[in-house]
């Protein structure tokens, strides 16, 4: 039996536990047997729950998913009045490992570039292929780009509503061509999607955005070669100083009015990489005009 002194100590401990605030990391149930103490976490409740808003009006899990996109390899997308293109950097985990593919063909008129978790991108790309196949079987027509992008947004947004799920940790650049012309969309883990003339996602994407913002007014009337050259220049700005674009670490996806979505890799990419040198020589050849005083 417990003595009166032991009962008083237990009662005092319980009272202190009840008055402890949620600022504490761990509260422990008072007991004479330490091995049965139960840790209760309070501080990180907003980090672990996708359906709970923080006092600052934020959902931390979505912010973490957006951060995963920023850690992924860079991808660039551009469109003109006739074509839409995607460019992506491929990473290798080691010298003996192959490069991971960052461009995925969905249908003859549609493809995506990814930045973030490749496994999540595989799930979303399979979903997009299924939707494209349904459209052909039921309506006998290619799936409109806006419709597939909105379906991806709905699928991603569901994961931000229900407890026990997490957002997809991948960002997508969707390029396609339908009866209304070429399109370029960005899909975020939050479920938001926006259409652009040019966009970049992934690591050091701000450098590419700076280049695209400088030249985007000329994209609408640009030819395919000019569009690819601008995309390669923007993608090159995301590289580290000791890296260069090559046929190993780069890939290009092209779709147009009379061209099915095609991924250009390997030796076939060398013809497009040579456009970088041509463009640099043209820029250097334009000397400033001299004026007479």
C-alpha positions as CSV (number, residue, x, y, z in Angstrom):
1,X,0.0,0.0,0.0
2,X,1.1,3.6,-0.7
3,X,1.8,5.8,2.2
4,X,0.2,9.2,2.6
5,X,3.5,10.9,1.6
6,X,3.6,8.9,-1.7
7,X,0.0,9.7,-2.5
8,X,0.8,13.4,-2.0
9,X,3.8,13.3,-4.3
10,X,1.8,11.5,-7.0
11,X,-1.1,14.1,-6.7
12,X,1.4,17.0,-7.0
13,X,3.0,15.5,-10.1
14,X,-0.4,15.0,-11.8
15,X,-1.3,18.6,-11.0
16,X,1.9,19.9,-12.5
17,X,1.4,17.8,-15.7
18,X,-2.1,19.3,-16.1
19,X,-0.8,22.8,-16.0
20,X,2.1,22.3,-18.4
21,X,1.7,24.2,-21.7
22,X,2.0,22.8,-25.2
23,X,5.4,24.6,-25.4
24,X,7.0,21.6,-23.8
25,X,8.5,19.0,-26.0
26,X,7.7,15.9,-23.9
27,X,5.4,15.4,-21.0
28,X,5.7,12.2,-18.9
29,X,3.1,10.4,-16.9
30,X,4.3,10.1,-13.3
31,X,4.9,6.6,-12.2
32,X,7.2,4.6,-10.0
33,X,8.3,2.5,-13.0
34,X,10.3,4.6,-15.6
35,X,10.1,2.0,-18.3
36,X,6.4,2.7,-18.6
37,X,6.7,6.5,-19.2
38,X,4.8,7.6,-22.3
39,X,6.3,10.5,-24.4
40,X,3.7,12.9,-25.8
41,X,4.8,15.2,-28.6
42,X,3.1,18.6,-29.1
43,X,5.5,21.0,-30.8
44,X,5.6,19.3,-34.1
45,X,1.9,18.6,-34.5
46,X,1.7,21.0,-37.5
47,X,4.7,19.3,-39.2
48,X,3.1,15.8,-39.2
49,X,-0.6,16.6,-40.0
50,X,-1.5,17.6,-43.6
51,X,-5.1,18.6,-42.6
52,X,-4.1,21.0,-39.8
53,X,-3.3,24.7,-40.3
54,X,-0.6,26.3,-38.2
55,X,-1.4,29.6,-36.3
56,X,0.4,31.4,-39.1
57,X,-2.0,30.1,-41.7
58,X,0.4,27.6,-43.2
59,X,0.4,23.9,-44.0
60,X,3.9,22.7,-43.4
61,X,3.6,19.5,-45.3
62,X,2.9,21.4,-48.5
63,X,5.8,23.6,-47.9
64,X,8.1,20.6,-47.5
65,X,6.8,19.1,-50.8
66,X,7.5,22.4,-52.5
67,X,11.0,22.3,-51.1
68,X,11.5,18.8,-52.5
69,X,10.8,20.3,-56.0
70,X,13.4,22.9,-55.4
71,X,16.0,20.2,-54.6
72,X,15.3,18.3,-57.8
73,X,17.2,18.8,-61.0
74,X,16.3,21.8,-63.1
75,X,13.8,21.7,-65.9
76,X,12.8,24.4,-68.4
77,X,9.8,24.8,-70.7
78,X,9.1,27.2,-73.5
79,X,6.4,27.6,-76.1
80,X,5.9,29.6,-79.3
81,X,2.9,29.9,-81.6
82,X,3.8,26.6,-83.3
83,X,5.8,24.5,-80.8
84,X,6.2,23.7,-77.1
85,X,9.5,22.3,-75.8
86,X,10.8,20.9,-72.6
87,X,14.4,20.7,-71.5
88,X,15.7,18.9,-68.4
89,X,19.0,18.1,-66.6
90,X,19.7,14.4,-65.9
91,X,21.5,13.5,-62.7
92,X,23.7,10.5,-61.9
93,X,24.2,9.2,-58.4
94,X,27.8,8.1,-59.3
95,X,30.2,7.6,-62.2
96,X,29.2,4.0,-62.5
97,X,25.4,4.8,-62.4
98,X,23.2,5.7,-65.4
99,X,21.5,9.1,-65.7
100,X,17.9,9.3,-64.5
101,X,15.4,10.3,-67.1
102,X,13.5,13.5,-66.4
103,X,11.3,13.7,-69.5
104,X,8.3,11.4,-69.8
105,X,6.1,10.9,-72.9
106,X,2.4,10.7,-72.0
107,X,0.8,10.6,-75.5
108,X,1.5,11.6,-79.1
109,X,0.6,15.2,-78.3
110,X,1.8,15.5,-74.6
111,X,4.8,15.1,-72.4
112,X,6.1,16.2,-69.0
113,X,9.3,17.3,-67.3
114,X,9.8,16.4,-63.7
115,X,11.6,17.9,-60.7
116,X,11.5,16.2,-57.3
117,X,10.7,12.6,-56.3
118,X,10.9,10.3,-59.4
119,X,8.6,7.7,-57.7
120,X,5.8,10.3,-57.3
121,X,6.3,11.4,-60.9
122,X,5.9,7.8,-62.0
123,X,2.5,7.6,-60.2
124,X,1.2,10.9,-61.8
125,X,2.5,10.0,-65.3
126,X,0.7,6.6,-65.2
127,X,-2.5,8.5,-64.2
128,X,-2.1,10.9,-67.1
129,X,-1.5,8.0,-69.5
130,X,-4.7,6.3,-68.3
131,X,-6.7,9.5,-68.7
132,X,-5.3,10.0,-72.2
133,X,-6.2,6.4,-73.2
134,X,-9.7,6.8,-71.8
135,X,-10.2,9.9,-74.0
136,X,-9.2,8.0,-77.1
137,X,-11.3,5.0,-76.3
138,X,-14.5,6.9,-75.3
139,X,-14.4,10.1,-77.4
140,X,-12.0,9.0,-80.1
141,X,-10.0,12.2,-79.7
142,X,-6.8,13.4,-78.0
143,X,-7.3,14.6,-74.5
144,X,-7.2,18.5,-74.3
145,X,-4.2,19.8,-72.4
146,X,-6.2,21.9,-70.0
147,X,-8.4,18.9,-69.0
148,X,-5.5,16.6,-68.1
149,X,-3.7,19.4,-66.2
150,X,-6.9,20.1,-64.2
151,X,-7.2,16.4,-63.4
152,X,-3.7,16.4,-62.1
153,X,-4.4,19.4,-60.0
154,X,-7.5,17.7,-58.5
155,X,-5.6,14.6,-57.8
156,X,-2.8,16.5,-56.0
157,X,-5.2,18.6,-54.1
158,X,-7.0,15.6,-52.6
159,X,-3.9,14.7,-50.8
160,X,-3.9,18.0,-49.0
161,X,-7.4,17.5,-47.6
162,X,-7.4,14.0,-46.0
163,X,-5.6,12.9,-42.8
164,X,-3.0,10.2,-43.3
165,X,-1.8,11.3,-46.8
166,X,1.0,13.5,-47.9
167,X,1.4,15.8,-50.9
168,X,3.2,14.5,-54.0
169,X,6.8,15.7,-53.8
170,X,7.2,16.5,-57.4
171,X,6.7,19.4,-59.7
172,X,5.6,19.0,-63.4
173,X,6.1,21.0,-66.5
174,X,3.4,19.8,-69.0
175,X,3.9,20.6,-72.7
176,X,1.4,19.7,-75.3
177,X,-0.4,20.6,-78.5
178,X,-4.1,20.3,-79.1
179,X,-6.7,21.9,-81.3
180,X,-6.2,25.3,-79.6
181,X,-2.4,25.4,-80.1
182,X,0.7,24.7,-78.0
183,X,0.5,24.9,-74.2
184,X,2.9,24.9,-71.3
185,X,1.7,24.4,-67.7
186,X,3.3,24.1,-64.4
187,X,1.7,21.8,-61.8
188,X,2.7,22.2,-58.1
189,X,2.3,19.7,-55.2
190,X,-0.3,22.1,-53.7
191,X,-2.7,21.4,-56.6
192,X,-2.2,24.8,-58.3
193,X,-1.4,24.9,-62.0
194,X,-0.6,27.9,-64.2
195,X,0.0,28.4,-67.9
196,X,3.2,30.1,-69.1
197,X,5.1,31.1,-72.2
198,X,8.2,30.0,-70.4
199,X,8.9,28.5,-67.0
200,X,11.7,26.8,-65.0
201,X,11.5,24.6,-61.9
202,X,14.1,22.7,-59.8
203,X,17.4,23.6,-58.3
204,X,18.8,27.0,-59.2
205,X,15.8,27.6,-61.4
206,X,15.8,31.3,-60.6
207,X,18.9,31.8,-62.8
208,X,16.9,30.3,-65.7
209,X,13.9,32.4,-64.9
210,X,16.0,35.5,-65.1
211,X,17.2,34.6,-68.6
212,X,13.6,33.7,-69.7
213,X,12.2,37.0,-68.4
214,X,14.8,38.8,-70.5
215,X,13.9,37.2,-73.8
216,X,10.3,35.9,-73.4
217,X,8.8,38.6,-75.7
218,X,10.5,37.0,-78.7
219,X,9.3,33.4,-78.0
220,X,5.9,33.7,-79.6
221,X,7.3,34.3,-83.1
222,X,10.5,32.2,-82.6
223,X,11.4,29.3,-84.9
224,X,12.0,25.8,-83.4
225,X,15.8,26.2,-83.5
226,X,15.6,29.6,-81.8
227,X,13.3,28.3,-79.1
228,X,15.6,25.4,-78.4
229,X,18.6,27.7,-78.3
230,X,16.9,29.9,-75.7
231,X,15.9,26.9,-73.7
232,X,19.5,25.5,-73.7
233,X,20.9,28.9,-72.6
234,X,18.4,29.1,-69.7
235,X,19.2,25.5,-68.7
236,X,22.9,26.2,-68.8
237,X,22.5,29.0,-66.3
238,X,21.3,26.5,-63.7
239,X,24.5,24.5,-63.9
240,X,27.4,24.8,-61.4
241,X,30.4,26.7,-62.7
242,X,32.4,23.5,-63.3
243,X,29.7,21.8,-65.3
244,X,28.7,22.0,-69.0
245,X,25.7,20.7,-71.0
246,X,26.4,17.5,-72.8
247,X,24.7,14.7,-74.6
248,X,24.7,12.7,-71.3
249,X,23.2,15.1,-68.8
250,X,20.6,16.9,-71.0
251,X,17.4,15.9,-72.9
252,X,14.9,17.8,-75.0
253,X,11.2,17.1,-75.6
254,X,9.5,18.7,-78.7
255,X,5.9,18.8,-79.7
256,X,4.2,20.8,-82.5
257,X,1.4,21.1,-84.9
258,X,2.8,18.5,-87.3
259,X,5.2,16.9,-84.9
260,X,4.4,14.2,-82.3
261,X,6.0,14.5,-78.9
262,X,9.6,13.4,-79.3
263,X,12.4,13.1,-76.8
264,X,15.8,13.9,-78.1
265,X,18.7,12.3,-76.3
266,X,22.2,10.9,-76.9
267,X,24.0,11.7,-80.1
268,X,20.9,13.2,-81.7
269,X,21.2,16.0,-79.1
270,X,24.6,17.2,-80.4
271,X,23.0,19.0,-83.3
272,X,21.0,21.1,-80.9
273,X,23.9,21.7,-78.5
274,X,25.8,23.2,-81.4
275,X,23.2,26.0,-81.5
276,X,24.7,27.3,-78.2
277,X,28.0,28.1,-79.9
278,X,26.2,29.6,-82.9
279,X,24.1,31.8,-80.7
280,X,27.2,33.0,-78.7
281,X,29.0,33.9,-81.9
282,X,26.1,35.9,-83.2
283,X,25.8,37.8,-79.9
284,X,29.5,38.6,-79.9
285,X,29.4,39.7,-83.6
286,X,26.9,42.5,-82.8
287,X,29.3,45.3,-81.9
288,X,27.9,48.6,-80.5
289,X,27.4,51.4,-83.0
290,X,29.9,54.2,-82.8
291,X,28.6,57.8,-82.9
292,X,30.5,60.8,-83.9
293,X,30.7,63.8,-81.6
